[in-house]
Amino acid sequence: MIRCLAIDDELLALDLLEDNIRKVPFLELVKACKSGFEAMEIMQKEKIDLVFLDIQMPDISGIQFLKSLKTKPLVIFTTAYEKYALQGFELDVIDYLLKPFSFERFLKSVNKAQEYLNLIEKPILQPQKEDLSTSEKYLFVKSDYKLVKIDIKDILYIEGLKDYVKIYVEGQERPVITLSSMKAVEEKLPSNSFIRVHRSFIVAIEKVRFIQRNTVHIANKEIPVSEHNRENLFTIIHKNKIID
């Protein structure tokens, strides 16, 4: 079930949204709000997956409301003004409904939202581990309202930052940042190719350039190895035929 908010200062438009939402079996209307401020109060108390958001409203516009949110649900803009379409794209909204819109167009929009939420239900998706021997295997990770494909063979290392992880990929200047835990990432990676060397770092074994004291070096990065993980690291290294 997708939990929704409808936000519009026009009563007729709000009634239409309520009616459309109630017709769709997988949508649950949590509240119909007449302003962004009213919606903010609801979002502090309730989990919201999807917001139907008008743009031109008094006190605080839909765009100002969206920019004020630290954690953003999926958003579908509902507006009578086509000129805001570009801003909607820049703000990563899932769709843009131009008033007056039909129920058929509304349904297409919410189906798109449902498909997206189904895809990101798990932060990382990948084939079964037994299929990972081929070079085509990859991960899909949610990053900035997109599903980004990452080839496993190109991963250099992964860094954990509280509720997020940064995946550093060979040939890319910037890491891919996704909402996940290190444990969830570690469980999805092939254990014969990746190793946890620190509570905040997972490294690709074949990308290690050298090991010096309590650090491993990958590309130009010096990564710490914790005492807890040091023994496991050297066990794997010895299996890979160390030459004394």
C-alpha positions in Angstrom: 0.0 0.0 0.0 1.3 3.4 -1.0 0.6 6.0 1.7 -0.3 9.4 0.1 -0.7 13.1 0.9 -2.7 15.4 -1.4 -1.7 19.1 -1.2 -3.7 21.8 -2.9 -5.2 25.1 -1.8 -8.1 24.8 -4.2 -11.0 22.8 -2.7 -12.3 21.4 -6.0 -8.9 20.2 -7.1 -8.4 18.6 -3.7 -11.7 16.8 -3.9 -10.8 15.5 -7.4 -7.5 14.2 -6.1 -9.2 12.5 -3.1 -11.7 10.9 -5.4 -9.0 9.6 -7.8 -6.8 8.3 -5.0 -9.7 6.4 -3.4 -10.4 4.6 -6.7 -6.9 3.1 -6.8 -6.6 -0.1 -4.7 -2.9 0.3 -3.9 -3.2 3.9 -2.7 -4.0 5.0 0.8 -4.9 8.7 1.4 -3.4 9.7 4.7 -4.6 13.3 4.5 -5.8 15.9 2.1 -4.0 19.2 3.0 -4.9 22.8 2.0 -1.3 24.0 2.5 2.3 22.9 2.7 2.4 23.8 6.4 -0.4 21.5 7.2 1.3 18.8 5.2 4.6 19.3 7.2 2.8 18.6 10.4 1.4 15.3 9.0 4.8 14.3 7.7 6.4 14.7 11.1 4.0 12.1 12.5 3.2 9.8 9.5 5.2 7.7 7.0 4.4 9.1 3.6 5.5 7.4 0.4 3.9 9.7 -2.3 2.8 13.3 -2.4 0.5 14.9 -4.9 1.6 18.5 -4.8 0.2 21.7 -6.3 2.8 24.3 -7.1 1.1 27.7 -6.9 -0.2 28.1 -3.3 -0.2 31.0 -0.9 2.3 31.3 2.0 4.5 28.5 0.7 4.6 27.2 -2.9 4.9 23.6 -3.8 8.5 24.1 -4.9 9.4 25.8 -1.7 7.7 23.1 0.3 9.6 20.4 -1.6 13.0 22.1 -1.2 12.4 22.4 2.5 12.1 18.6 3.1 15.2 16.8 4.4 13.8 13.4 3.5 11.7 13.5 0.3 9.0 11.1 -0.6 8.1 10.5 -4.2 6.3 13.6 -5.6 3.8 14.1 -8.4 3.3 17.7 -9.3 -0.3 18.7 -10.0 -0.5 22.2 -11.6 -2.3 24.2 -14.2 1.0 25.8 -15.4 3.1 23.9 -17.9 6.0 26.3 -17.3 7.0 24.5 -14.1 7.7 21.2 -15.9 11.5 21.9 -16.1 11.7 22.7 -12.4 9.9 19.4 -11.7 12.5 17.6 -13.7 15.3 19.3 -11.9 13.7 18.4 -8.5 13.5 14.8 -9.5 9.7 14.5 -9.2 8.3 11.2 -10.4 5.7 12.8 -12.7 3.9 16.0 -13.7 0.1 16.2 -14.0 -1.2 19.2 -15.9 -4.6 20.3 -14.8 -7.2 19.4 -15.8 -6.1 15.8 -16.0 -8.1 12.7 -16.7 -8.4 9.7 -14.4 -6.6 7.7 -17.1 -3.6 10.1 -17.0 -3.7 10.0 -13.1 -3.6 6.2 -13.2 -0.6 6.2 -15.5 1.2 8.5 -13.1 0.5 6.4 -10.0 1.4 3.2 -11.8 4.7 4.8 -12.6 5.2 5.6 -8.9 4.2 2.1 -7.8 6.7 0.5 -10.3 9.5 2.8 -9.0 8.7 2.0 -5.3 8.7 -1.7 -6.1 12.1 -1.4 -7.7 13.7 0.4 -4.7 12.0 -1.7 -2.0 15.5 -3.2 -1.5 18.3 -0.7 -1.8 20.5 -3.1 -3.8 19.3 -5.7 -6.4 21.5 -8.3 -8.0 21.4 -11.8 -9.5 22.0 -14.9 -7.4 25.6 -15.3 -6.2 26.1 -18.5 -8.1 25.6 -16.5 -11.4 28.3 -14.0 -10.6 31.1 -15.7 -12.6 30.3 -13.9 -15.8 31.5 -10.3 -16.5 28.0 -9.0 -17.1 26.9 -9.1 -13.5 25.9 -5.9 -11.8 24.0 -4.1 -9.1 21.2 -1.6 -9.2 21.3 1.0 -6.5 19.0 3.8 -5.7 20.8 7.2 -5.9 19.1 10.6 -6.3 15.7 9.2 -7.3 17.3 7.1 -10.0 18.3 3.4 -10.2 22.0 3.4 -11.1 23.6 0.3 -12.7 27.0 -0.6 -11.4 29.2 -3.4 -12.8 30.5 -5.5 -9.9 33.8 -5.9 -11.6 34.3 -2.1 -11.6 33.8 -1.6 -7.9 37.0 -0.4 -6.1 35.8 -0.1 -2.5 32.7 0.9 -0.5 32.6 3.3 2.4 29.9 3.5 5.0 28.6 6.8 6.4 25.9 6.3 9.0 22.7 5.4 7.0 24.4 5.8 3.6 27.1 4.0 1.7 29.5 5.5 -1.0 30.4 3.1 -3.8 33.6 4.0 -5.5 33.7 2.8 -9.1 36.7 2.5 -11.4 36.8 5.3 -14.0 34.3 7.5 -12.2 35.4 10.7 -10.4 32.5 10.7 -7.9 31.1 7.8 -5.8 27.6 6.6 -6.1 25.8 7.4 -2.8 22.8 5.3 -1.7 20.7 4.8 1.4 21.8 1.5 2.8 23.7 -0.2 5.6 27.2 -1.8 5.2 25.8 -5.1 6.3 23.2 -5.0 3.6 25.8 -4.3 1.0 28.2 -6.9 2.3 25.5 -9.6 2.1 24.9 -8.8 -1.6 28.5 -8.9 -2.8 30.4 -12.1 -3.7 32.4 -13.1 -0.7 35.3 -14.4 -2.8 35.8 -11.0 -4.4 35.1 -8.5 -1.6 36.2 -8.3 2.0 35.3 -6.1 5.0 38.5 -4.6 6.3 37.0 -2.1 8.6 33.6 -1.3 10.0 33.4 1.5 7.5 35.1 -0.1 4.5 34.6 -3.0 2.1 37.3 -3.5 -0.6 37.5 -5.4 -3.9 40.4 -7.9 -3.3 41.6 -7.8 -6.9 41.8 -3.9 -6.8 44.3 -3.8 -3.9 47.6 -2.4 -5.1 49.5 -3.2 -1.9 49.2 -3.6 1.9 51.3 -1.7 4.3 51.1 -2.1 8.0 47.4 -1.6 8.9 46.3 -0.1 5.6 45.4 -1.4 2.1 45.9 0.8 -0.9 43.4 1.0 -3.8 43.9 3.5 -6.6 45.1 6.6 -4.6 43.1 5.8 -1.5 44.7 4.5 1.8 42.1 2.4 3.6 42.5 1.4 7.3 42.4 -2.2 8.3 41.0 -2.8 11.8 42.5 -5.4 14.2 39.2 -7.3 14.1 39.4 -7.7 10.3 43.2 -8.0 9.9 43.4 -11.8 10.4 40.6 -12.5 7.9 42.3 -10.3 5.3 45.6 -12.1 5.6 43.9 -15.5 5.6 42.5 -14.6 2.2 45.8 -13.2 1.0 47.6 -16.4 1.9 45.0 -18.4 -0.1 46.0 -16.3 -3.1 49.6 -17.7 -3.1 51.8 -15.2 -1.3 55.4 -15.3 -2.5 57.7 -14.8 0.5 
